[in-house]
């Protein structure tokens, strides 16, 4: 469903070239919840951005549902992202001039046909924001804004959701609530979920935990109930 093949990412720092990712191989099958962990600077957010098509690898390729998106033109890439990928940012990334309802509806209006209003309304109600549909982001708490962002990520029923520290800016109570909503929606929809997190308790709820260090995968293992049903190849193989 989501695959990184030999990904390298280099960036220029003055006259020097800095290697952010070093030959990453990663295969995430349909419906799996993968937690990506690592210290600051390990490359985990860079990897997530590449998987989302928000950036292109220096070398290697990213495949989404059997299609190489690495060298796509931007208009084609936007269509793939719109149809197949929902993204949840740590900083919410809501449009301040749109209401909660309008923020959730926007991806539908840009990428789909028909009336998306009933679905947008139902999603906001499902995350407990029925009474707040017409509030602007500035009128919402951080936890409420992140719930709007979750509803927006699922409005097109994407087969893949990528989340970058979605609870990182929230207190423990709101963070736990957002996590419950995200994982419940993922299970109900059978969505492939890849989440960057620093929290071991969140990672323990995933099907699989991938740890990065210095731009390389140093551990790749199934966790929890998933570990009882399958055996993962060594991290050096980088594949199931």
C-alpha positions, -999 to +999 in steps of 0.1 A: +000+000+000+028+024+010+064+016+000+097+034+002+124+019-020+160+028-013+152+064-002+180+089+003+174+125+012+202+150+011+200+187+017+225+215+011+239+233+041+261+260+027+288+241+006+281+208+025+256+181+017+237+167+048+223+132+046+188+132+063+178+097+052+201+069+041+187+042+020+154+036+037+133+006+026+099+003+041+067-016+031+034-009+049+006-032+039-030-022+036-047-016+070-017-016+092-010+009+119+027+018+120+044+040+146+076+057+135+098+067+164+133+082+168+151+111+185+149+147+171+169+148+139+165+111+131+146+118+099+112+105+109+092+136+099+112+139+067+103+103+059+066+109+065+067+140+042+082+119+015+056+091+019+029+118+016+045+133-016+051+166+001+087+163-009+107+142-033+136+119-024+171+127-037+174+090-046+150+061-045+113+061-050+080+062-031+051+040-042+015+045-033-009+017-041+015+003-068+022+037-084+056+055-082+048+091-071+084+102-068+088+119-101+052+128-108+043+163-120+028+184-092-007+184-107-007+146-109+007+144-074-020+167-060-046+143-075-030+113-058-028+131-025-063+143-028-078+108-035-055+085-015-039+104+014-052+122+045-026+141+065-028+151+102-003+178+112+010+185+147+001+222+142-034+215+129-030+236+097-065+248+097-075+277+075-083+305+099-109+323+077-129+291+074-152+276+100-147+241+113-173+228+089-158+246+059-123+233+068-135+197+068-155+202+036-127+218+016-108+187+006-141+172-007-149+203-027-114+203-043-112+166-050-146+150-053-180+154-069-214+156-053-225+169-019-199+164+008-218+184+034-236+154+051-203+136+055-184+166+068-212+172+093-213+136+104-175+135+109-176+166+130-204+151+151-185+118+155-155+137+170-178+156+194-179+189+176-215+190+164-223+222+183-191+238+170-195+234+133-197+271+126-169+282+149-136+295+135-103+280+145-095+309+168-127+301+187-116+265+193-092+249+218-061+231+207-079+197+212-109+209+193-088+221+164-070+188+162-103+170+161-113+192+132-080+182+115-089+145+120-123+149+105-108+167+075-082+139+070-110+114+068-136+133+048-126+117+015-123+083+031-087+080+020-071+045+021-040+061+038-037+085+067-003+099+077+000+117+111+030+137+123+029+139+161-008+145+162-009+147+200+024+166+204+008+200+211-020+187+233-022+180+270-025+144+281-063+143+283-068+159+249-040+139+234-056+106+246-090+117+233-075+125+198-056+092+198-087+073+206-106+090+178-078+085+153-073+048+160-111+041+162-116+057+128-086+038+114-100+004+126-135+011+114-124+023+080-096-002+075-073+027+069-035+023+066-021+046+093+015+057+096+021+079+126+053+097+137+054+098+175+078+102+204+054+086+229+061+049+237+025+045+250+011+056+216+036+033+198+025+004+220-010+006+205+003+003+169+006-029+150+042-022+142+070+000+155+098+014+133+127+032+149+150+056+130+184+067+141+207+090+120+185+085+090+184+047+090+160+021+103+175+004+133+145-015+145+113-028+128+090-051+147+055-060+152+040-052+186+010-061+207-015-085+192+000-082+157+032-098+170+013-130+178+000-134+142+031-128+121+069-127+121+087-096+108+119-099+088+150-082+103+151-044+100+180-046+076+157-062+051+133-033+054+103-053+042+076-077+054 
